[in-house]
Amino acid sequence: MSIQDHPALTDEAQLDNRLVLMDQAFYAGHHAAGQKEVMQVGWLYERPVDLDALEKFRLELSKGMMGRLIERSPLPFGRWRWVSDPAPAPLEVASTARPRAELGDWFDERTQQRIDPETGPGWRISVQPLDDGSTAISLVLSHYVIDGIGAAVAVTEALWGMSRDLSYPPPRSRSSLTALVQDVRETVHDAPAVGRAFLAGVKEARRRQQDVVHNEAQASLPTTAPTSGADDLVIVPNVWIRIPLDQWNARAEALGGTSSALSAAFTARLDRHMGRLHGDTDDVKMLLTVNNRTADDARAVAVSFVRVGIDPDGVAADLSDARAAIKVALKVGKDSPDESAELVALTPFTPKRAWKRLMDYAVSDPDQPAVCSSLGDTGPAAARPDGSPCQAMFARGASQHLTRGWLERTGSQLHVFVGTSTDINQVGVCVRGYQPGSVTTRAQLRELAERTLAEFGLNGDID
């Protein structure tokens, strides 16, 4: 009997629950390098919350895109698959109140909870009463299960009771033989694409050999690390800023820009105040996220990045140059071919050692770009986890289990997340930043964020 004739595999209507190769590459690379990335959505109510409504929200979330886990192929070079999550984490409600002044610390602590996209739980919801009568809610989820825009979609669907049924099978529902035969057949089917990717990779490597050698010399990770405490676990400093949406939009318009231009300009000014360097240019090098998610899109990661250089001098008074630079960068990004798309077929065949080398090279980019992630408007439902509008909300990314030594070796970082909610008339700006020797605490980052806000004529609450 041939592989194609195997009875378990002849149903053409069989669900294709394989991860797209970009999702597999994203997780495989981070896993090989020991990195764990999560997303967090936070809500703040100035009152106790409806726990029954939150439990209903949790159950609805488990039915949609967040109700899934990753299952590896039995083949070392096989495609990984989505399976349903059989045991989502229960709602976690703290029994004692914490001081309101510790709100930022509590949100940070939640990002370090155990989250695993393979064994579960893939996400958790926590509730924390505060001593002034307010309540904080945290949703932390694996970035390898869903990205920020996808999480906003999943939250909205759950709150409207419209969670999509992806019909993923339970974990280990395929027998060992069926899994082996099916994955071998699919690998054979994908062989032509793999061959083309291999040839493209060889051609690209030859063309850029000198550039690679030069860049590796520049981008190799420093060998120095703290003399003590290198293995200490640390959380990259974060601050959460809440700004009235009408004030934010008015400033963007008055400065001749848009909300996205104001977000990038804020990032550039803060980057300059942190003293970050970007090679031999005075511009702040930046990566802007571009949302590529479509209707009924089940990809875990559906964003791309474009590079832009923004001159931080003068942007607090005039956004026109920043707006023009962003427009050009977006057009170049749209018109330029995606080189990784041609090579992504090699993902299942990439060994762990190669992934680690690629990740080391990525985090040691000599441009040290800041990242500005604009999540857009979250819609009316996302601000209502217990059925009624909250007073404040945010969405951000976070890293788990970072050591002081790793941070010192990889150098500075700055990531700004901006999301808006017309439902509560608010812009949530989350800043994650670290600069060895100068910005290593939340207090230091907060001081620079306050200074940057003032330069743009903005006022906001900061935690």
SEKOLSE-870683 format. One record per residue (C-alpha): z, x, y; residue number from 1. Coordinates in steps of 0.001 Angstrom, whole numbers, m for minus. Layout:
ATOM;c3;c1;c2;i
ATOM;Z;X;Y;NUM
...
This chain:
ATOM;c3;c1;c2;i
ATOM;0;0;0;1
ATOM;m933;1397;3430;2
ATOM;1399;1387;6399;3
ATOM;m767;m1215;8120;4
ATOM;m486;m3497;5098;5
ATOM;3310;m3451;4969;6
ATOM;4380;m7138;4834;7
ATOM;7200;m6703;7340;8
ATOM;4767;m5561;10004;9
ATOM;1754;m7870;9811;10
ATOM;3032;m10589;12168;11
ATOM;991;m10079;15329;12
ATOM;3368;m12333;17226;13
ATOM;6253;m9966;16505;14
ATOM;8272;m9180;19630;15
ATOM;7498;m5816;21191;16
ATOM;10989;m4837;22270;17
ATOM;10196;m1163;22832;18
ATOM;11381;449;26046;19
ATOM;8541;1379;28353;20
ATOM;8151;5139;28219;21
ATOM;9424;5693;31766;22
ATOM;12699;3944;30860;23
ATOM;13048;6065;27734;24
ATOM;12308;9227;29709;25
ATOM;14868;8328;32382;26
ATOM;17637;7836;29842;27
ATOM;16645;10697;27527;28
ATOM;16564;13207;30375;29
ATOM;19936;12222;31781;30
ATOM;21536;12012;28334;31
ATOM;20323;15495;27404;32
ATOM;21764;16882;30642;33
ATOM;25098;15121;30144;34
ATOM;24571;12852;33164;35
ATOM;25682;9223;33302;36
ATOM;24455;7026;36134;37
ATOM;25739;3534;36856;38
ATOM;25105;842;39455;39
ATOM;27901;m1063;41162;40
ATOM;27881;m4379;42982;41
ATOM;31033;m5148;44952;42
ATOM;32236;m8350;46582;43
ATOM;35210;m8986;48877;44
ATOM;36840;m12394;49394;45
ATOM;39541;m12979;51995;46
ATOM;41270;m15312;49515;47
ATOM;41980;m15676;45793;48
ATOM;38853;m16274;43731;49
ATOM;37893;m18975;41233;50
ATOM;38357;m17206;37887;51
ATOM;36775;m20049;35893;52
ATOM;33600;m19748;37969;53
ATOM;33643;m15963;37504;54
ATOM;33918;m16398;33741;55
ATOM;30905;m18710;33815;56
ATOM;29060;m16060;35847;57
ATOM;29955;m13411;33242;58
ATOM;28652;m15558;30403;59
ATOM;25379;m16230;32227;60
ATOM;24907;m12495;32907;61
ATOM;25166;m11796;29184;62
ATOM;22167;m14057;28540;63
ATOM;19736;m12233;30811;64
ATOM;18435;m8721;31417;65
ATOM;21933;m7287;31330;66
ATOM;22632;m8711;27885;67
ATOM;20892;m5846;26086;68
ATOM;21459;m2351;24722;69
ATOM;19263;576;23696;70
ATOM;18690;1342;20003;71
ATOM;17143;4666;19015;72
ATOM;14350;4998;16496;73
ATOM;15150;6481;13054;74
ATOM;12236;8838;13756;75
ATOM;13051;11841;15953;76
ATOM;9816;11133;17825;77
ATOM;9883;7329;17675;78
ATOM;10061;4798;20498;79
ATOM;13460;3378;21376;80
ATOM;14026;m380;21498;81
ATOM;15953;m3050;23313;82
ATOM;18430;m5052;21248;83
ATOM;20826;m7784;22276;84
ATOM;24386;m6907;23260;85
ATOM;26604;m8665;20699;86
ATOM;29919;m8117;22508;87
ATOM;29820;m8068;26324;88
ATOM;33058;m6864;27912;89
ATOM;35534;m9620;28825;90
ATOM;36473;m10410;32406;91
ATOM;39110;m7898;33525;92
ATOM;41687;m9307;35953;93
ATOM;44454;m7086;37324;94
ATOM;47927;m8595;37033;95
ATOM;49374;m6907;40128;96
ATOM;48078;m6600;43673;97
ATOM;47093;m3305;45269;98
ATOM;47334;m2318;48932;99
ATOM;44274;m3290;50983;100
ATOM;44106;335;52169;101
ATOM;43231;1341;48574;102
ATOM;40147;m882;48386;103
ATOM;37700;2037;48475;104
ATOM;39700;3927;45867;105
ATOM;39683;907;43559;106
ATOM;35915;479;43782;107
ATOM;35491;4201;43046;108
ATOM;37802;3976;40032;109
ATOM;35782;1086;38614;110
ATOM;32643;3253;38587;111
ATOM;34356;5586;36107;112
ATOM;35020;2927;33463;113
ATOM;33450;3556;30067;114
ATOM;29894;2205;30136;115
ATOM;27443;2977;27338;116
ATOM;23864;1654;27117;117
ATOM;23753;2264;23335;118
ATOM;27140;1276;21930;119
ATOM;28249;m992;24748;120
ATOM;29640;m2335;26863;121
ATOM;26614;m1980;29104;122
ATOM;28481;m3545;32032;123
ATOM;31916;m4765;33166;124
ATOM;33293;m7230;35722;125
ATOM;36722;m6473;37205;126
ATOM;38885;m8456;39623;127
ATOM;41599;m6940;41829;128
ATOM;43974;m8987;44056;129
ATOM;44998;m7161;47234;130
ATOM;48338;m7348;49029;131
ATOM;46935;m9163;52086;132
ATOM;45737;m12124;50005;133
ATOM;42143;m10919;49646;134
ATOM;40370;m10217;46341;135
ATOM;37861;m7568;45300;136
ATOM;35297;m8018;42507;137
ATOM;33377;m5158;40908;138
ATOM;30360;m5340;38626;139
ATOM;29508;m1931;37113;140
ATOM;26455;m1594;34874;141
ATOM;24486;1149;33195;142
ATOM;21569;2351;35314;143
ATOM;19659;2779;32037;144
ATOM;19875;m973;31394;145
ATOM;18810;m2102;34879;146
ATOM;18263;m667;38366;147
ATOM;19564;m1950;41693;148
ATOM;16793;m4453;42435;149
ATOM;16846;m5609;38810;150
ATOM;20611;m6104;39020;151
ATOM;20170;m8252;42127;152
ATOM;17615;m10359;40230;153
ATOM;19910;m10641;37190;154
ATOM;22893;m11625;39356;155
ATOM;20852;m14260;41182;156
ATOM;19497;m15728;37934;157
ATOM;23002;m15857;36453;158
ATOM;24524;m17543;39502;159
ATOM;21734;m20146;39533;160
ATOM;22161;m20654;35763;161
ATOM;18565;m19534;35182;162
ATOM;19104;m16414;33049;163
ATOM;15936;m15564;31145;164
ATOM;15941;m15432;27343;165
ATOM;14347;m12122;26335;166
ATOM;14781;m12896;22601;167
ATOM;15865;m9376;21689;168
ATOM;17020;m8977;18078;169
ATOM;20594;m8002;17187;170
ATOM;21394;m4288;16748;171
ATOM;20270;m2767;13434;172
ATOM;18455;m5962;12463;173
ATOM;15617;m3930;10905;174
ATOM;16219;m2419;7485;175
ATOM;15930;1364;7290;176
ATOM;12593;1116;5471;177
ATOM;11156;m1485;7852;178
ATOM;12242;525;10892;179
ATOM;10786;3730;9483;180
ATOM;7459;2196;8500;181
ATOM;7052;257;11720;182
ATOM;7848;3241;13942;183
ATOM;5524;5532;11985;184
ATOM;2710;3009;12337;185
ATOM;3269;2690;16072;186
ATOM;3418;6468;16466;187
ATOM;67;6779;14694;188
ATOM;m1340;4040;16919;189
ATOM;m162;5926;20027;190
ATOM;m1565;9279;18848;191
ATOM;m4716;9212;21025;192
ATOM;m2634;8690;24184;193
ATOM;m279;11476;23115;194
ATOM;m3236;13790;22558;195
ATOM;m4649;13056;26002;196
ATOM;m1224;13613;27560;197
ATOM;m867;16941;25773;198
ATOM;m4241;18155;27035;199
ATOM;m3411;16964;30549;200
ATOM;m89;18777;30379;201
ATOM;m1717;22042;29312;202
ATOM;m4325;21751;32072;203
ATOM;m1703;21002;34715;204
ATOM;545;23839;33525;205
ATOM;m2290;26363;33819;206
ATOM;m3315;25106;37237;207
ATOM;172;25331;38652;208
ATOM;1499;28348;36765;209
ATOM;2014;30465;39860;210
ATOM;3598;27612;41770;211
ATOM;5989;26935;38906;212
ATOM;7113;30557;38762;213
ATOM;7606;30600;42521;214
ATOM;9493;27304;42597;215
ATOM;11726;28226;39687;216
ATOM;12751;31368;41506;217
ATOM;13672;29256;44513;218
ATOM;15176;26331;42667;219
ATOM;17166;28012;39933;220
ATOM;20745;26832;39945;221
ATOM;23278;29206;41511;222
ATOM;25579;30838;39002;223
ATOM;28633;30739;41255;224
ATOM;31275;28082;40721;225
ATOM;34782;27451;42028;226
ATOM;37232;30142;40961;227
ATOM;39631;27392;39882;228
ATOM;39263;23739;39004;229
ATOM;35634;24014;37900;230
ATOM;36259;21568;35047;231
ATOM;38150;19040;37172;232
ATOM;36523;15606;37230;233
ATOM;35659;14471;40739;234
ATOM;34077;11435;42368;235
ATOM;31512;12133;45056;236
ATOM;32923;10794;48365;237
ATOM;31756;7290;49244;238
ATOM;32171;5007;52239;239
ATOM;31230;1337;52553;240
ATOM;30098;100;55981;241
ATOM;29729;m3585;56910;242
ATOM;27615;m4382;59967;243
ATOM;26635;m7848;61304;244
ATOM;23007;m8430;60346;245
ATOM;22006;m9771;63761;246
ATOM;23461;m6654;65425;247
ATOM;21556;m4394;62992;248
ATOM;18261;m6213;63519;249
ATOM;18709;m6254;67285;250
ATOM;19248;m2485;67400;251
ATOM;16215;m1842;65191;252
ATOM;14038;m3980;67473;253
ATOM;15451;m2445;70662;254
ATOM;14679;1043;69349;255
ATOM;11098;122;68490;256
ATOM;11548;95;64732;257
ATOM;12313;m1978;61666;258
ATOM;15319;m2324;59397;259
ATOM;13867;235;56983;260
ATOM;13170;2684;59825;261
ATOM;16739;2269;61096;262
ATOM;18061;2916;57574;263
ATOM;16053;6130;57295;264
ATOM;16990;7244;60814;265
ATOM;20686;6652;60120;266
ATOM;20314;8746;56956;267
ATOM;18589;11545;58886;268
ATOM;21265;11714;61605;269
ATOM;24084;11670;59068;270
ATOM;22304;14378;57085;271
ATOM;22152;16553;60210;272
ATOM;25856;16016;60945;273
ATOM;26710;17078;57396;274
ATOM;24917;20380;58013;275
ATOM;22533;19984;55112;276
ATOM;19507;22314;54970;277
ATOM;15952;21491;53867;278
ATOM;14097;24737;53423;279
ATOM;12399;26238;56463;280
ATOM;11909;23002;58430;281
ATOM;13997;21214;61044;282
ATOM;12970;17831;59656;283
ATOM;15271;16051;57240;284
ATOM;13420;15788;53940;285
ATOM;13995;12406;52396;286
ATOM;13088;10296;49368;287
ATOM;12546;6603;50057;288
ATOM;12715;4132;47189;289
ATOM;9823;1727;46703;290
ATOM;10427;m1455;44723;291
ATOM;7767;m1987;42032;292
ATOM;9479;m4862;40225;293
ATOM;7307;m7885;39545;294
ATOM;8064;m11410;38356;295
ATOM;9383;m11491;34772;296
ATOM;9596;m7684;34817;297
ATOM;11979;m6493;32083;298
ATOM;11819;m2761;32829;299
ATOM;15138;m1020;33356;300
ATOM;13810;1087;36218;301
ATOM;11051;m342;38385;302
ATOM;11145;1872;41460;303
ATOM;9191;4861;42679;304
ATOM;9867;7378;45429;305
ATOM;7894;8656;48382;306
ATOM;8705;11810;50326;307
ATOM;8958;11795;54079;308
ATOM;10169;14239;56703;309
ATOM;12026;12754;59678;310
ATOM;13030;14637;62800;311
ATOM;16682;13647;63351;312
ATOM;16588;14541;67048;313
ATOM;16009;11499;69188;314
ATOM;15910;8844;66441;315
ATOM;19079;7249;67812;316
ATOM;17128;6442;70985;317
ATOM;13628;5769;69625;318
ATOM;12546;4812;66095;319
ATOM;8796;4876;66706;320
ATOM;8208;8369;65277;321
ATOM;10351;7637;62210;322
ATOM;8553;4337;61688;323
ATOM;5152;6057;61923;324
ATOM;6191;8812;59494;325
ATOM;7390;6239;56966;326
ATOM;4155;4257;57275;327
ATOM;2086;7377;56573;328
ATOM;4310;8404;53643;329
ATOM;4024;4959;52042;330
ATOM;255;5002;52365;331
ATOM;10;8498;50878;332
ATOM;2287;7438;48035;333
ATOM;177;4356;47349;334
ATOM;m3112;6248;47429;335
ATOM;m1958;9304;45452;336
ATOM;m2217;9254;41650;337
ATOM;1046;9269;39720;338
ATOM;893;12541;37771;339
ATOM;3836;11571;35572;340
ATOM;1995;8485;34302;341
ATOM;m541;10705;32553;342
ATOM;2153;12777;30847;343
ATOM;4669;10041;30001;344
ATOM;3208;9581;26487;345
ATOM;4882;12895;25593;346
ATOM;8357;11393;26157;347
ATOM;9274;10785;22470;348
ATOM;8206;14334;21586;349
ATOM;10154;16117;24339;350
ATOM;13064;18129;22858;351
ATOM;16564;18044;24319;352
ATOM;16288;21616;25571;353
ATOM;13175;20740;27583;354
ATOM;14869;17676;29063;355
ATOM;17832;19780;30188;356
ATOM;15510;22287;31830;357
ATOM;13604;19524;33609;358
ATOM;16824;17915;34851;359
ATOM;18200;21223;36110;360
ATOM;14956;21796;37968;361
ATOM;15013;18291;39451;362
ATOM;18554;18522;40842;363
ATOM;17878;21961;42321;364
ATOM;14903;20874;44450;365
ATOM;14653;23534;47191;366
ATOM;14002;20761;49757;367
ATOM;17398;19188;48913;368
ATOM;16067;15752;49962;369
ATOM;18398;13011;51062;370
ATOM;17762;9648;49397;371
ATOM;17524;6345;51258;372
ATOM;17494;3272;49027;373
ATOM;16696;m6;50749;374
ATOM;17540;m2961;48509;375
ATOM;16235;m5598;50930;376
ATOM;17768;m9046;51222;377
ATOM;19764;m10092;48195;378
ATOM;19143;m13817;48658;379
ATOM;21682;m16626;49055;380
ATOM;23021;m16719;45490;381
ATOM;24021;m13066;45144;382
ATOM;26848;m13397;47687;383
ATOM;28503;m16223;45680;384
ATOM;29931;m14818;42417;385
ATOM;32648;m17493;42291;386
ATOM;30387;m20238;43638;387
ATOM;31260;m19837;47324;388
ATOM;30117;m17202;49832;389
ATOM;32108;m13993;49882;390
ATOM;33010;m12264;53135;391
ATOM;31350;m8924;52252;392
ATOM;29246;m7347;49508;393
ATOM;27409;m4128;48635;394
ATOM;25313;m2458;45951;395
ATOM;25224;1267;45243;396
ATOM;24686;3899;42586;397
ATOM;27343;6235;41209;398
ATOM;27678;9107;38758;399
ATOM;30247;9361;35992;400
ATOM;32228;12359;34767;401
ATOM;31049;14896;37331;402
ATOM;32914;18181;37473;403
ATOM;33720;20193;40570;404
ATOM;31843;23137;39094;405
ATOM;28658;21071;38635;406
ATOM;28820;19788;42204;407
ATOM;29326;23277;43601;408
ATOM;26435;24678;41557;409
ATOM;23960;21949;42480;410
ATOM;24845;22004;46167;411
ATOM;24891;19198;48712;412
ATOM;23744;15622;48259;413
ATOM;23338;12509;50370;414
ATOM;22368;9052;49159;415
ATOM;22405;6002;51442;416
ATOM;22093;2476;49991;417
ATOM;21268;m371;52386;418
ATOM;21299;m4039;51429;419
ATOM;21234;m7161;53582;420
ATOM;22458;m10716;53086;421
ATOM;21388;m13450;55472;422
ATOM;23802;m15780;53663;423
ATOM;26801;m13914;55079;424
ATOM;25009;m12324;58086;425
ATOM;25748;m8806;56941;426
ATOM;24235;m5413;56246;427
ATOM;26062;m3366;53622;428
ATOM;25550;387;53984;429
ATOM;26986;2558;51223;430
ATOM;27003;6306;51760;431
ATOM;27539;8860;49004;432
ATOM;27663;12412;50331;433
ATOM;28912;15859;49442;434
ATOM;28593;19202;51198;435
ATOM;30458;22131;49621;436
ATOM;33111;23458;51959;437
ATOM;32851;20761;54639;438
ATOM;32332;17231;53269;439
ATOM;34350;16925;50091;440
ATOM;36612;13931;50868;441
ATOM;36157;10313;51883;442
ATOM;37976;10965;55169;443
ATOM;35502;13688;56135;444
ATOM;32512;11525;55209;445
ATOM;33967;8540;57047;446
ATOM;34378;10553;60243;447
ATOM;30703;11559;60185;448
ATOM;29598;8004;59355;449
ATOM;31571;6636;62313;450
ATOM;30001;9248;64589;451
ATOM;26521;8336;63387;452
ATOM;27116;4600;63831;453
ATOM;28264;5183;67408;454
ATOM;25106;7154;68190;455
ATOM;23004;4137;67227;456
ATOM;25217;1749;69197;457
ATOM;26411;33;66008;458
ATOM;29862;m1260;65114;459
ATOM;31058;m1895;61584;460
ATOM;34030;m2066;59269;461
ATOM;34376;939;56998;462
ATOM;36261;1403;53707;463
